[in-house]
C-alpha cells in the first residue's frame, strides 16, 4: 500500500523500543486491511517523555502504544482515562484528540484475560488464586483485570512501596520476594511481570504466563510443566483493541501468532549466531 498525505499514523513509544513486535503486528494488519496508515516506533529518552507526549496534542498522530518504562507516566499525562487504566494505575494506550485532549486506556489486562481464555481455557477464576511476580505497570494491569474477573490475586514483589500501593488498589494480597513459596501454595496460575527471568519456577501442574515475549520460549516458561501462555499471545490480544482505536476498524482475521513466533525465533537465531 502507498502511504499518502492523508495517512493515519500511530506508533509505540518506549525506552528501549527496538525489540517491540508492535510495528510488525500492526503493519501486517494495516496491509491486510489495505489502509492508508502507518505504525512506527519512537525511542524516547526517559527525561523527555512528558515533552514528547505533550508535543503530540491536537491529533498530530492518532495515538501511541506505551511500553516500559512509561506506563505510569502515560496515565499521569492524560486528561481522561478509562476505568481499566484507572484501576491499573497505568496506561499502555494514549489517544490524541483533535481538541488537544489526551485519553489514556489500558489494554494489558484485556490481553491477559484473552490470552488465558485462548491458551488455557480450563482455568476458571472462581475461587482460584493467581500469583503475579512484579509490581510495575504490566503487573498492575494484570492484577486489576484478574481481580475484576474473580481471581484471588497475590503479588510477589521486590519493591515493597510500589507493591503496597498496588495491593491497596486491587485488593491483592502482598508477599515479599523471599515469601514466594507461601504465595504459590494452592495457586492455579503464576504470571511473570518482571523483565527477563525472575529465577522462580512454577510449581508442577500450575499454569504459567510470561508477560515478557522476547524469544517466545522464555526460560521462565521452559521450566514450567503446566499449561503455558506465552507473552506473544498476550501481546497480540492487547494489540487488537489498540488497532481499532487508532484506525477505526477491527483488525483483519489473519494469523498473527505463527508469524510473530517465526520472527522471534529468527531474531533469537541471529543473536545466538
KAJOLIN-V586678 format. One record per run of one state. SS is the DSSP state (h for helix, s for strand, l for the rest). FROM is the first residue (numbers start at 0). TO is the last residue. If there is no record, write none. Layout:
ss=SS from=FROM to=TO
ss=SS from=FROM to=TO
//
This chain:
ss=l from=0 to=6
ss=s from=7 to=13
ss=l from=14 to=20
ss=h from=21 to=32
ss=l from=33 to=35
ss=s from=36 to=42
ss=l from=43 to=44
ss=h from=45 to=53
ss=l from=54 to=61
ss=s from=62 to=65
ss=l from=66 to=69
ss=h from=70 to=76
ss=l from=77 to=78
ss=s from=79 to=80
ss=l from=81 to=81
ss=h from=82 to=87
ss=l from=88 to=91
ss=s from=92 to=95
ss=l from=96 to=100
ss=s from=101 to=104
ss=l from=105 to=106
ss=h from=107 to=118
ss=l from=119 to=127
ss=s from=128 to=132
ss=l from=133 to=135
ss=h from=136 to=147
ss=l from=148 to=150
ss=s from=151 to=156
ss=l from=157 to=158
ss=h from=159 to=169
ss=l from=170 to=171
ss=s from=172 to=175
ss=h from=176 to=183
ss=l from=184 to=187
ss=s from=188 to=191
ss=l from=192 to=205
ss=s from=206 to=209
ss=l from=210 to=217
ss=h from=218 to=221
ss=l from=222 to=226
ss=s from=227 to=228
ss=l from=229 to=229
ss=h from=230 to=246
ss=l from=247 to=254
ss=h from=255 to=271
ss=l from=272 to=272
//
